């Protein structure tokens, strides 16, 4: 398994555990009295769908999709690392910023950076994997 | 990779890009130009257009093949699934986002259900031991 895929899959596993722990906390009887937990549903949802599911797909796709070429079997290594770094940076900023916004803090800047980072991650992944999705 | 898988996976990548773009707009500028009302389209693009369709495309490619006849079974079921799932995503996404378009959403859910049925009809016999 390539190094990049190992980082993506392990990061996906970390986000999965984080999401499920948050899910447990959100279901505790006392959670209704904790504003941070009452506002955590969108964060939980994105930890599961972006941090776990999409990141796992990205890691496995970069590993197992048809080879780009003999010289660069997995396409651009650099774009792959951009995907990894920006996806996780964007998600981390979301985890910090989204509950803050629900509590009334001004989190416009971190959330805007989070949005841009996640979009860059998706763009880098699509550009990298698109030429590998082809008929043989 | 067979042609149908190429179409499904590339369309899934387009759905990922479109859904992520909508999501980024909602996260960065939640109050801008009624962008929040497109949340159902964002969710539909990413949950069905991206993840479900990607699974369709990869499964059509890698599930065990037949030794005789068409190696991946009748291709028409796969193409029906491809068309129906994408029509369904658009109808559900727009129908649940735009005011007064609930019937579009219902038609979209029906299209997605038919897509699932067509995909299952194609994939079911291929879930078998290697020979």
Interface residues (C-beta under 8 A of the other chain):
Chain A: X49 X53 X54 X57 X66 X94 X98 X108 X111 X112 X114 X115 X116 X118 X119 X122 X123 X126 X129 X130 X133 X134 X135 X136
Chain B: X1 X2 X3 X5 X6 X9 X10 X13 X16 X17 X20 X21 X23 X24 X25 X27 X28 X29 X46 X47 X50 X51 X54
